[in-house]
Amino acid sequence: MIICREQAICIFYCKEFTEENVAICSKKIEDIGDVDICYLVDPTDPVLVLDIKVNTLPFKFHRYISN
């Protein structure tokens, strides 16, 4: 199953996938800073991970592609 970054963000925050929710939830992630939404094995189970950790372990953490 292919899930884009915007869908993953809504899944993470348990929100319906709408443009408004994408904007609101994306802002929350931006406000945290130095994190990105990724997945380990299952793209339908997104997690927030420190950017440095994603860069250090690129085979463990997978970034989503933006829509």
N, CA, C and O atoms as a Tinker XYZ file with bonds, in Angstrom:
   268  protein
     1  N      0.850000   -1.175000    0.000000    73     2
     2  CA     0.000000    0.000000    0.000000    64     1     3
     3  C      0.900000    1.243000    0.000000    63     2     4     5
     4  O      1.826000    1.341000    0.805000    81     3
     5  N      0.633000    2.163000   -0.877000    73     3     6
     6  CA     1.405000    3.391000   -0.962000    64     5     7
     7  C      0.654000    4.500000   -0.235000    63     6     8     9
     8  O     -0.506000    4.791000   -0.527000    81     7
     9  N      1.348000    5.102000    0.711000    73     7    10
    10  CA     0.774000    6.197000    1.490000    64     9    11
    11  C      1.703000    7.389000    1.344000    63    10    12    13
    12  O      2.915000    7.261000    1.520000    81    11
    13  N      1.143000    8.540000    1.026000    73    11    14
    14  CA     1.970000    9.740000    0.898000    64    13    15
    15  C      2.189000   10.361000    2.290000    63    14    16    17
    16  O      1.528000   10.008000    3.266000    81    15
    17  N      3.122000   11.280000    2.333000    73    15    18
    18  CA     3.479000   11.938000    3.589000    64    17    19
    19  C      2.260000   12.625000    4.215000    63    18    20    21
    20  O      2.059000   12.553000    5.428000    81    19
    21  N      1.467000   13.274000    3.404000    73    19    22
    22  CA     0.294000   13.995000    3.908000    64    21    23
    23  C     -0.723000   13.040000    4.540000    63    22    24    25
    24  O     -1.318000   13.358000    5.569000    81    23
    25  N     -0.920000   11.879000    3.928000    73    23    26
    26  CA    -1.826000   10.889000    4.511000    64    25    27
    27  C     -1.258000   10.366000    5.827000    63    26    28    29
    28  O     -1.989000   10.193000    6.802000    81    27
    29  N      0.044000   10.119000    5.848000    73    27    30
    30  CA     0.688000    9.603000    7.062000    64    29    31
    31  C      0.545000   10.577000    8.223000    63    30    32    33
    32  O      0.327000   10.165000    9.362000    81    31
    33  N      0.668000   11.863000    7.933000    73    31    34
    34  CA     0.522000   12.875000    8.977000    64    33    35
    35  C     -0.883000   12.827000    9.576000    63    34    36    37
    36  O     -1.042000   12.907000   10.794000    81    35
    37  N     -1.889000   12.697000    8.735000    73    35    38
    38  CA    -3.268000   12.598000    9.234000    64    37    39
    39  C     -3.477000   11.303000   10.015000    63    38    40    41
    40  O     -4.157000   11.297000   11.041000    81    39
    41  N     -2.898000   10.218000    9.537000    73    39    42
    42  CA    -3.000000    8.948000   10.263000    64    41    43
    43  C     -2.371000    9.099000   11.645000    63    42    44    45
    44  O     -2.952000    8.674000   12.643000    81    43
    45  N     -1.188000    9.703000   11.704000    73    43    46
    46  CA    -0.482000    9.864000   12.979000    64    45    47
    47  C     -1.336000   10.623000   13.992000    63    46    48    49
    48  O     -1.391000   10.252000   15.164000    81    47
    49  N     -1.999000   11.681000   13.542000    73    47    50
    50  CA    -2.832000   12.492000   14.437000    64    49    51
    51  C     -4.289000   12.029000   14.493000    63    50    52    53
    52  O     -5.130000   12.697000   15.095000    81    51
    53  N     -4.588000   10.897000   13.871000    73    51    54
    54  CA    -5.941000   10.320000   13.898000    64    53    55
    55  C     -6.989000   11.307000   13.380000    63    54    56    57
    56  O     -8.054000   11.481000   13.972000    81    55
    57  N     -6.656000   11.941000   12.267000    73    55    58
    58  CA    -7.553000   12.913000   11.645000    64    57    59
    59  C     -7.952000   12.429000   10.257000    63    58    60    61
    60  O     -7.227000   11.669000    9.615000    81    59
    61  N     -9.109000   12.880000    9.811000    73    59    62
    62  CA    -9.553000   12.599000    8.456000    64    61    63
    63  C     -8.587000   13.272000    7.475000    63    62    64    65
    64  O     -8.076000   14.359000    7.743000    81    63
    65  N     -8.346000   12.617000    6.346000    73    63    66
    66  CA    -7.423000   13.139000    5.342000    64    65    67
    67  C     -8.113000   14.226000    4.525000    63    66    68    69
    68  O     -8.798000   13.947000    3.541000    81    67
    69  N     -7.913000   15.482000    4.961000    73    67    70
    70  CA    -8.430000   16.646000    4.233000    64    69    71
    71  C     -7.296000   17.670000    4.132000    63    70    72    73
    72  O     -6.328000   17.605000    4.890000    81    71
    73  N     -7.416000   18.608000    3.199000    73    71    74
    74  CA    -6.391000   19.645000    3.051000    64    73    75
    75  C     -6.218000   20.449000    4.336000    63    74    76    77
    76  O     -5.100000   20.778000    4.730000    81    75
    77  N     -7.333000   20.759000    4.979000    73    75    78
    78  CA    -7.278000   21.531000    6.224000    64    77    79
    79  C     -6.534000   20.769000    7.315000    63    78    80    81
    80  O     -5.677000   21.338000    7.992000    81    79
    81  N     -6.854000   19.488000    7.493000    73    79    82
    82  CA    -6.182000   18.684000    8.513000    64    81    83
    83  C     -4.702000   18.491000    8.197000    63    82    84    85
    84  O     -3.870000   18.482000    9.104000    81    83
    85  N     -4.371000   18.337000    6.921000    73    83    86
    86  CA    -2.962000   18.215000    6.527000    64    85    87
    87  C     -2.212000   19.478000    6.950000    63    86    88    89
    88  O     -1.121000   19.392000    7.513000    81    87
    89  N     -2.786000   20.638000    6.685000    73    87    90
    90  CA    -2.137000   21.902000    7.034000    64    89    91
    91  C     -1.965000   22.043000    8.550000    63    90    92    93
    92  O     -0.900000   22.441000    9.022000    81    91
    93  N     -3.000000   21.721000    9.296000    73    91    94
    94  CA    -2.964000   21.844000   10.758000    64    93    95
    95  C     -1.938000   20.883000   11.351000    63    94    96    97
    96  O     -1.121000   21.274000   12.186000    81    95
    97  N     -1.982000   19.640000   10.922000    73    95    98
    98  CA    -1.097000   18.625000   11.486000    64    97    99
    99  C      0.349000   18.814000   11.028000    63    98   100   101
   100  O      1.277000   18.553000   11.794000    81    99
   101  N      0.548000   19.258000    9.808000    73    99   102
   102  CA     1.902000   19.542000    9.319000    64   101   103
   103  C      2.529000   20.660000   10.142000    63   102   104   105
   104  O      3.717000   20.615000   10.460000    81   103
   105  N      1.730000   21.656000   10.482000    73   103   106
   106  CA     2.218000   22.765000   11.310000    64   105   107
   107  C      2.660000   22.269000   12.679000    63   106   108   109
   108  O      3.664000   22.736000   13.217000    81   107
   109  N      1.917000   21.328000   13.243000    73   107   110
   110  CA     2.289000   20.756000   14.546000    64   109   111
   111  C      3.671000   20.113000   14.470000    63   110   112   113
   112  O      4.494000   20.288000   15.369000    81   111
   113  N      3.919000   19.373000   13.397000    73   111   114
   114  CA     5.216000   18.709000   13.243000    64   113   115
   115  C      6.313000   19.752000   13.040000    63   114   116   117
   116  O      7.395000   19.632000   13.616000    81   115
   117  N      6.048000   20.760000   12.236000    73   115   118
   118  CA     7.021000   21.836000   12.029000    64   117   119
   119  C      7.344000   22.535000   13.342000    63   118   120   121
   120  O      8.499000   22.876000   13.597000    81   119
   121  N      6.341000   22.747000   14.170000    73   119   122
   122  CA     6.541000   23.436000   15.449000    64   121   123
   123  C      7.420000   22.629000   16.407000    63   122   124   125
   124  O      8.148000   23.205000   17.216000    81   123
   125  N      7.356000   21.313000   16.318000    73   123   126
   126  CA     8.221000   20.472000   17.156000    64   125   127
   127  C      9.674000   20.690000   16.738000    63   126   128   129
   128  O     10.553000   20.857000   17.583000    81   127
   129  N      9.913000   20.686000   15.442000    73   127   130
   130  CA    11.262000   20.910000   14.915000    64   129   131
   131  C     12.151000   19.693000   15.018000    63   130   132   133
   132  O     12.018000   18.895000   15.946000    81   131
   133  N     13.057000   19.548000   14.070000    73   131   134
   134  CA    14.059000   18.476000   14.042000    64   133   135
   135  C     13.471000   17.065000   14.076000    63   134   136   137
   136  O     14.145000   16.131000   14.510000    81   135
   137  N     12.235000   16.898000   13.631000    73   135   138
   138  CA    11.628000   15.569000   13.527000    64   137   139
   139  C     10.997000   15.420000   12.147000    63   138   140   141
   140  O     10.726000   16.399000   11.451000    81   139
   141  N     10.773000   14.175000   11.779000    73   139   142
   142  CA    10.066000   13.905000   10.537000    64   141   143
   143  C      9.159000   12.708000   10.758000    63   142   144   145
   144  O      9.374000   11.911000   11.671000    81   143
   145  N      8.155000   12.592000    9.925000    73   143   146
   146  CA     7.230000   11.468000    9.990000    64   145   147
   147  C      7.817000   10.350000    9.131000    63   146   148   149
   148  O      8.151000   10.559000    7.965000    81   147
   149  N      7.938000    9.173000    9.718000    73   147   150
   150  CA     8.561000    8.024000    9.052000    64   149   151
   151  C      7.792000    6.765000    9.412000    63   150   152   153
   152  O      6.823000    6.803000   10.170000    81   151
   153  N      8.245000    5.646000    8.852000    73   151   154
   154  CA     7.705000    4.356000    9.264000    64   153   155
   155  C      8.846000    3.355000    9.340000    63   154   156   157
   156  O      9.893000    3.531000    8.718000    81   155
   157  N      8.622000    2.303000   10.113000    73   155   158
   158  CA     9.623000    1.253000   10.255000    64   157   159
   159  C      9.392000    0.160000    9.220000    63   158   160   161
   160  O     10.241000   -0.059000    8.356000    81   159
   161  N      8.267000   -0.522000    9.293000    73   159   162
   162  CA     7.943000   -1.610000    8.375000    64   161   163
   163  C      6.626000   -1.342000    7.652000    63   162   164   165
   164  O      6.526000   -1.506000    6.436000    81   163
   165  N      5.639000   -0.934000    8.406000    73   163   166
   166  CA     4.285000   -0.750000    7.896000    64   165   167
   167  C      4.004000    0.734000    7.639000    63   166   168   169
   168  O      3.950000    1.512000    8.592000    81   167
   169  N      3.824000    1.142000    6.392000    73   167   170
   170  CA     3.561000    2.554000    6.100000    64   169   171
   171  C      2.271000    3.097000    6.726000    63   170   172   173
   172  O      2.094000    4.311000    6.825000    81   171
   173  N      1.382000    2.210000    7.144000    73   171   174
   174  CA     0.145000    2.667000    7.781000    64   173   175
   175  C      0.329000    2.913000    9.276000    63   174   176   177
   176  O     -0.632000    3.225000    9.980000    81   175
   177  N      1.568000    2.772000    9.761000    73   175   178
   178  CA     1.878000    2.986000   11.174000    64   177   179
   179  C      2.994000    4.027000   11.306000    63   178   180   181
   180  O      4.131000    3.683000   11.631000    81   179
   181  N      2.667000    5.305000   11.054000    73   179   182
   182  CA     3.697000    6.351000   11.079000    64   181   183
   183  C      4.180000    6.681000   12.487000    63   182   184   185
   184  O      3.442000    6.550000   13.464000    81   183
   185  N      5.432000    7.111000   12.565000    73   183   186
   186  CA     6.047000    7.538000   13.822000    64   185   187
   187  C      6.814000    8.832000   13.575000    63   186   188   189
   188  O      7.243000    9.105000   12.454000    81   187
   189  N      6.981000    9.625000   14.629000    73   187   190
   190  CA     7.836000   10.805000   14.553000    64   189   191
   191  C      9.219000   10.406000   15.042000    63   190   192   193
   192  O      9.365000    9.777000   16.090000    81   191
   193  N     10.232000   10.780000   14.267000    73   191   194
   194  CA    11.606000   10.408000   14.585000    64   193   195
   195  C     12.492000   11.635000   14.396000    63   194   196   197
   196  O     12.282000   12.431000   13.481000    81   195
   197  N     13.478000   11.777000   15.266000    73   195   198
   198  CA    14.441000   12.855000   15.108000    64   197   199
   199  C     15.133000   12.743000   13.762000    63   198   200   201
   200  O     15.503000   11.648000   13.339000    81   199
   201  N     15.308000   13.878000   13.084000    73   199   202
   202  CA    15.966000   13.886000   11.775000    64   201   203
   203  C     17.328000   13.207000   11.824000    63   202   204   205
   204  O     17.669000   12.435000   10.927000    81   203
   205  N     18.096000   13.485000   12.850000    73   203   206
   206  CA    19.435000   12.914000   12.945000    64   205   207
   207  C     19.390000   11.393000   13.040000    63   206   208   209
   208  O     20.276000   10.709000   12.527000    81   207
   209  N     18.372000   10.870000   13.688000    73   207   210
   210  CA    18.225000    9.414000   13.817000    64   209   211
   211  C     17.861000    8.801000   12.461000    63   210   212   213
   212  O     18.363000    7.735000   12.106000    81   211
   213  N     16.991000    9.474000   11.709000    73   211   214
   214  CA    16.611000    8.989000   10.376000    64   213   215
   215  C     17.843000    8.987000    9.465000    63   214   216   217
   216  O     18.057000    8.048000    8.698000    81   215
   217  N     18.645000   10.046000    9.561000    73   215   218
   218  CA    19.838000   10.138000    8.732000    64   217   219
   219  C     20.896000    9.117000    9.132000    63   218   220   221
   220  O     21.653000    8.642000    8.285000    81   219
   221  N     20.952000    8.778000   10.410000    73   219   222
   222  CA    21.922000    7.809000   10.908000    64   221   223
   223  C     21.508000    6.374000   10.583000    63   222   224   225
   224  O     22.360000    5.520000   10.336000    81   223
   225  N     20.216000    6.113000   10.585000    73   223   226
   226  CA    19.697000    4.752000   10.354000    64   225   227
   227  C     18.728000    4.729000    9.176000    63   226   228   229
   228  O     17.549000    4.428000    9.365000    81   227
   229  N     19.191000    5.038000    7.968000    73   227   230
   230  CA    18.279000    5.155000    6.820000    64   229   231
   231  C     17.642000    3.840000    6.382000    63   230   232   233
   232  O     16.638000    3.851000    5.671000    81   231
   233  N     18.211000    2.707000    6.796000    73   231   234
   234  CA    17.610000    1.427000    6.423000    64   233   235
   235  C     16.556000    0.983000    7.424000    63   234   236   237
   236  O     15.781000    0.067000    7.152000    81   235
   237  N     16.528000    1.630000    8.577000    73   235   238
   238  CA    15.537000    1.320000    9.599000    64   237   239
   239  C     14.307000    2.214000    9.471000    63   238   240   241
   240  O     13.171000    1.743000    9.534000    81   239
   241  N     14.555000    3.522000    9.288000    73   239   242
   242  CA    13.474000    4.490000    9.191000    64   241   243
   243  C     13.281000    4.917000    7.742000    63   242   244   245
   244  O     14.237000    5.294000    7.063000    81   243
   245  N     12.046000    4.855000    7.277000    73   243   246
   246  CA    11.727000    5.166000    5.886000    64   245   247
   247  C     10.870000    6.434000    5.846000    63   246   248   249
   248  O      9.851000    6.530000    6.530000    81   247
   249  N     11.301000    7.403000    5.035000    73   247   250
   250  CA    10.541000    8.637000    4.894000    64   249   251
   251  C      9.442000    8.451000    3.849000    63   250   252   253
   252  O      9.582000    7.672000    2.906000    81   251
   253  N      8.371000    9.169000    4.038000    73   251   254
   254  CA     7.280000    9.165000    3.058000    64   253   255
   255  C      7.580000   10.155000    1.956000    63   254   256   257
   256  O      8.298000   11.134000    2.162000    81   255
   257  N      7.040000    9.900000    0.806000    73   255   258
   258  CA     7.148000   10.817000   -0.316000    64   257   259
   259  C      5.942000   11.744000   -0.285000    63   258   260   261
   260  O      4.804000   11.299000   -0.128000    81   259
   261  N      6.204000   13.033000   -0.435000    73   259   262
   262  CA     5.128000   14.014000   -0.420000    64   261   263
   263  C      4.278000   13.883000   -1.672000    63   262   264   265
   264  O      4.771000   13.511000   -2.737000    81   263
   265  N      3.006000   14.191000   -1.531000    73   263   266
   266  CA     2.059000   14.067000   -2.621000    64   265   267
   267  C      2.272000   15.090000   -3.701000    63   266   268
   268  O      1.539000   15.104000   -4.690000    81   267
